[in-house]
Amino acid sequence: MSGPALFNGVLAPDLAMHRGLHYGDGVFRTCLIYESQVIDLMEQCDTLNTDAARLGMAPVLAAELAREASDLARGHDRAVLKMTLLRAGAARGYRPDGRETDRLLCRYAAPGYPGATWERGITVFRSSFRLATQPALAGIKHLNRLEQVLASRDWPPGTDEALLEDDAGRPVCGTRTNLFWVRAGELHTPALERCGVAGLTRRKVLALAARLGVKTHVRDASGPELEAADEMFLTNSLVGIWPVATCDAWHRAAPGPVTRQLMDALRHPRLVQP
């Protein structure tokens, strides 16, 4: 860790016996700190509480969470903030004995990427790893990220992200991104009712597309449909929109016109490496 961590507003204690560590009983969201501000802070706090409610955890005061996040962001030009809500308690056993929620906020150094990743696009590949179906957890960012860990191993050289499918071969997302593609000027993104994480930037892009009059489809799709796309891009809260130039045998000039329009409208800061 490259910065301090706050646990319920104070420096983090020993968490060795916490349910969050032993059972993954909690949720988190990753935020960008830019010019000492947490981007989309209140929306991230609300999303975190919504995810926690899916696990039967009590909400935390968004204002308190935002104040602690702002404390960690102060004085930092670029950094990453991870906000975690954990079911309180250290008792052994899977069965939870309450709804009380602890909060853990950690600040990390920000990654840097070549400017070309936004201006000329990135290289991705379709991973052979399959995401399991679990509607009870679909959409939320729970603490069990073992699927993403396993899918992040053994990437081909020169690739920036892996695209994941479900057990029926339907495209879902990247290991750390949400997936969009464009066909005949219309925007598409996978439904996330069986697996995958519904990112805040995904939600923002969908809202922007509606405002710009771009027809949008949120639905299941197939691998061949993805291969027929005119444009493709990925989103998350750190990079904003990453246009895709290459996906296995798929190659396109990037960013395409719809992707560029959405990038301009989103106006997300770019973590360009020095």
C-alpha positions as CSV (number, residue, x, y, z in Angstrom):
1,M,0.0,0.0,0.0
2,S,1.4,3.4,-0.9
3,G,-0.8,5.5,1.4
4,P,-2.7,5.3,4.7
5,A,-5.9,3.5,5.4
6,L,-8.8,4.6,7.5
7,F,-11.0,2.1,9.3
8,N,-14.2,3.7,10.6
9,G,-12.4,7.0,10.4
10,V,-9.2,6.1,12.3
11,L,-5.9,4.5,11.2
12,A,-6.6,0.9,10.3
13,P,-6.2,-1.7,13.2
14,D,-5.2,-5.4,12.8
15,L,-8.0,-6.9,10.7
16,A,-6.8,-10.5,10.8
17,M,-10.0,-11.8,12.4
18,H,-12.4,-9.7,10.3
19,R,-15.2,-11.4,8.4
20,G,-14.3,-9.4,5.3
21,L,-10.9,-11.2,5.2
22,H,-12.2,-14.6,6.1
23,Y,-15.4,-14.8,4.0
24,G,-15.3,-11.9,1.6
25,D,-18.4,-10.5,3.3
26,G,-18.4,-7.0,1.9
27,V,-18.4,-4.8,-1.1
28,F,-16.1,-2.2,-2.6
29,R,-15.7,0.5,-5.2
30,T,-12.6,2.0,-6.8
31,C,-12.5,5.8,-7.3
32,L,-10.1,8.2,-9.0
33,I,-8.5,11.0,-7.0
34,Y,-7.7,13.9,-9.4
35,E,-6.5,17.3,-8.3
36,S,-7.3,16.4,-4.6
37,Q,-10.9,15.6,-5.5
38,V,-12.6,12.2,-5.6
39,I,-14.3,11.9,-9.0
40,D,-18.1,11.2,-8.7
41,L,-17.7,10.9,-4.9
42,M,-21.3,11.0,-3.8
43,E,-22.4,8.7,-6.7
44,Q,-19.7,6.2,-5.6
45,C,-20.9,6.4,-2.0
46,D,-24.5,5.8,-3.0
47,T,-23.5,2.9,-5.3
48,L,-21.5,1.3,-2.5
49,N,-24.5,1.5,-0.1
50,T,-26.7,0.0,-2.8
51,D,-24.3,-2.9,-3.2
52,A,-24.1,-3.4,0.5
53,A,-27.9,-3.6,0.8
54,R,-27.8,-6.5,-1.6
55,L,-25.8,-8.4,1.0
56,G,-28.1,-7.4,3.8
57,M,-25.7,-4.9,5.3
58,A,-26.8,-1.7,6.9
59,P,-25.9,1.5,5.0
60,V,-23.3,3.9,6.2
61,L,-23.8,7.6,6.3
62,A,-22.8,8.8,2.8
63,A,-21.7,12.2,4.2
64,E,-19.4,10.4,6.7
65,L,-18.0,8.2,4.0
66,A,-17.5,11.2,1.7
67,R,-15.7,13.2,4.5
68,E,-13.2,10.4,5.1
69,A,-12.6,10.0,1.3
70,S,-12.0,13.7,1.0
71,D,-9.5,13.6,3.9
72,L,-7.5,10.9,2.0
73,A,-7.7,12.8,-1.2
74,R,-6.6,16.1,0.1
75,G,-3.2,17.2,-1.2
76,H,-2.9,14.4,-3.8
77,D,-2.9,15.3,-7.5
78,R,-3.5,11.8,-8.7
79,A,-4.3,8.7,-6.7
80,V,-6.6,5.8,-6.4
81,L,-9.1,5.4,-3.6
82,K,-10.7,2.1,-2.7
83,M,-13.8,2.3,-0.5
84,T,-14.8,-1.0,1.2
85,L,-17.8,-1.8,3.3
86,L,-17.5,-5.0,5.4
87,R,-20.0,-6.7,7.6
88,A,-18.8,-6.1,11.1
89,G,-17.7,-8.9,13.4
90,A,-14.9,-11.4,14.0
91,A,-17.0,-14.4,15.0
92,R,-16.2,-17.7,13.2
93,G,-18.9,-19.2,11.0
94,Y,-20.5,-18.4,7.7
95,R,-23.8,-17.3,9.1
96,P,-23.8,-13.6,9.7
97,D,-25.1,-12.4,13.1
98,G,-26.0,-8.8,12.3
99,R,-26.2,-6.0,9.7
100,E,-23.7,-3.6,11.3
101,T,-21.2,-2.3,8.7
102,D,-17.5,-1.3,9.0
103,R,-15.9,0.9,6.4
104,L,-12.3,0.7,5.2
105,L,-10.8,3.4,2.9
106,C,-7.4,3.0,1.3
107,R,-5.4,5.3,-0.9
108,Y,-3.0,3.9,-3.5
109,A,-0.6,5.5,-6.1
110,A,-2.3,6.1,-9.4
111,P,-1.3,4.0,-12.4
112,G,-0.1,5.7,-15.6
113,Y,-0.9,4.7,-19.2
114,P,0.5,5.9,-22.6
115,G,-1.6,8.6,-24.1
116,A,-2.0,6.4,-27.2
117,T,-4.4,4.1,-25.2
118,W,-7.0,6.9,-25.6
119,E,-6.0,8.3,-28.9
120,R,-5.3,5.1,-30.9
121,G,-7.0,2.4,-28.8
122,I,-5.9,-0.6,-26.8
123,T,-5.4,-4.3,-27.5
124,V,-7.6,-6.9,-25.9
125,F,-8.3,-10.6,-26.2
126,R,-11.2,-12.9,-25.5
127,S,-10.2,-15.0,-22.6
128,S,-10.9,-18.7,-22.3
129,F,-11.8,-18.2,-18.7
130,R,-15.6,-18.3,-18.0
131,L,-17.5,-16.3,-15.4
132,A,-19.9,-18.3,-13.2
133,T,-23.6,-17.5,-13.1
134,Q,-24.9,-16.2,-9.8
135,P,-27.8,-13.7,-10.1
136,A,-27.8,-13.0,-6.4
137,L,-24.4,-11.3,-6.8
138,A,-24.6,-10.1,-10.3
139,G,-23.9,-6.4,-10.7
140,I,-22.4,-5.7,-7.3
141,K,-18.7,-5.4,-6.6
142,H,-18.3,-7.9,-3.8
143,L,-15.0,-8.8,-2.2
144,N,-14.5,-12.2,-3.9
145,R,-12.5,-11.3,-7.0
146,L,-10.9,-14.7,-7.5
147,E,-12.4,-15.0,-11.0
148,Q,-10.7,-11.8,-12.0
149,V,-7.5,-13.0,-10.4
150,L,-7.5,-16.2,-12.4
151,A,-8.5,-14.4,-15.6
152,S,-5.6,-12.0,-15.2
153,R,-3.0,-14.7,-15.5
154,D,-1.0,-15.7,-18.6
155,W,-2.1,-12.8,-20.9
156,P,-0.6,-12.7,-24.4
157,P,2.3,-10.2,-24.6
158,G,1.2,-6.6,-25.5
159,T,-2.4,-6.9,-24.4
160,D,-4.1,-4.4,-22.2
161,E,-7.3,-6.2,-21.0
162,A,-9.0,-9.6,-21.2
163,L,-12.7,-9.9,-22.2
164,L,-14.7,-12.5,-20.3
165,E,-17.7,-14.5,-21.3
166,D,-20.2,-16.4,-19.2
167,D,-20.6,-20.2,-19.2
168,A,-22.8,-19.9,-22.3
169,G,-20.2,-18.0,-24.3
170,R,-22.0,-14.6,-24.0
171,P,-19.6,-11.6,-23.7
172,V,-19.9,-10.0,-20.2
173,C,-17.1,-7.6,-19.4
174,G,-13.3,-7.2,-19.0
175,T,-11.4,-8.2,-15.9
176,R,-11.7,-4.6,-14.6
177,T,-13.9,-2.9,-17.1
178,N,-17.3,-2.8,-18.6
179,L,-17.8,-3.6,-22.3
180,F,-19.5,-1.6,-25.0
181,W,-19.7,-1.9,-28.8
182,V,-21.2,0.0,-31.7
183,R,-23.0,-1.5,-34.7
184,A,-24.6,0.7,-37.4
185,G,-24.4,3.7,-35.1
186,E,-26.2,2.0,-32.2
187,L,-24.6,1.3,-28.8
188,H,-24.7,-2.1,-27.2
189,T,-23.6,-3.3,-23.7
190,P,-24.2,-6.7,-22.1
191,A,-27.0,-7.3,-19.6
192,L,-25.5,-8.0,-16.2
193,E,-28.3,-10.0,-14.6
194,R,-26.3,-13.3,-14.2
195,C,-22.7,-12.1,-13.5
196,G,-20.4,-9.1,-13.9
197,V,-20.1,-5.8,-12.2
198,A,-22.3,-2.8,-13.1
199,G,-19.7,0.0,-12.9
200,L,-20.5,3.6,-12.3
201,T,-18.9,4.8,-15.5
202,R,-21.0,2.3,-17.4
203,R,-24.1,3.9,-15.9
204,K,-22.7,7.4,-16.8
205,V,-22.1,6.4,-20.4
206,L,-25.6,4.9,-20.8
207,A,-27.0,8.2,-19.5
208,L,-24.8,10.2,-21.8
209,A,-25.8,8.1,-24.8
210,A,-29.5,8.8,-24.0
211,R,-28.8,12.5,-23.8
212,L,-27.0,12.5,-27.1
213,G,-29.7,10.6,-28.9
214,V,-27.6,7.5,-29.4
215,K,-29.9,4.4,-29.5
216,T,-28.8,1.9,-26.9
217,H,-29.3,-1.7,-26.3
218,V,-28.6,-3.5,-22.9
219,R,-29.0,-7.2,-23.7
220,D,-27.3,-10.5,-24.1
221,A,-25.1,-11.0,-27.2
222,S,-22.9,-13.6,-28.8
223,G,-19.2,-13.7,-29.7
224,P,-19.9,-13.5,-33.4
225,E,-22.0,-10.4,-32.8
226,L,-19.1,-8.8,-31.1
227,E,-16.8,-9.7,-34.0
228,A,-19.2,-7.8,-36.3
229,A,-19.0,-4.6,-34.3
230,D,-17.9,-1.3,-36.0
231,E,-16.5,0.1,-32.7
232,M,-15.7,-1.3,-29.3
233,F,-14.7,0.4,-26.0
234,L,-14.2,-0.4,-22.3
235,T,-15.0,1.7,-19.3
236,N,-14.1,2.0,-15.6
237,S,-13.7,4.8,-13.0
238,L,-10.0,5.1,-13.4
239,V,-9.6,5.3,-17.2
240,G,-13.0,6.6,-18.2
241,I,-13.4,5.3,-21.8
242,W,-10.7,3.2,-23.4
243,P,-11.3,2.7,-27.2
244,V,-10.4,-0.8,-28.5
245,A,-8.4,-1.1,-31.6
246,T,-7.7,-4.8,-31.6
247,C,-9.5,-7.8,-30.2
248,D,-8.0,-11.1,-31.4
249,A,-8.6,-11.0,-35.2
250,W,-10.9,-7.9,-35.0
251,H,-9.2,-4.7,-36.0
252,R,-10.7,-1.2,-36.3
253,A,-9.5,2.4,-36.3
254,A,-10.0,3.7,-32.8
255,P,-11.7,5.7,-31.4
256,G,-14.6,5.4,-33.8
257,P,-17.1,8.3,-34.2
258,V,-19.6,7.2,-31.5
259,T,-16.8,6.3,-29.1
260,R,-15.2,9.7,-29.7
261,Q,-18.5,11.5,-29.2
262,L,-19.0,9.7,-25.8
263,M,-15.4,10.4,-24.8
264,D,-15.8,14.1,-25.5
265,A,-19.1,14.2,-23.5
266,L,-17.7,12.2,-20.5
267,R,-14.6,14.5,-20.2
268,H,-12.9,12.0,-17.9
269,P,-9.4,12.9,-16.6
270,R,-6.6,10.8,-18.3
271,L,-3.9,9.1,-16.3
272,V,-1.2,9.7,-18.9
273,Q,2.1,8.4,-17.6
274,P,4.9,11.1,-17.4
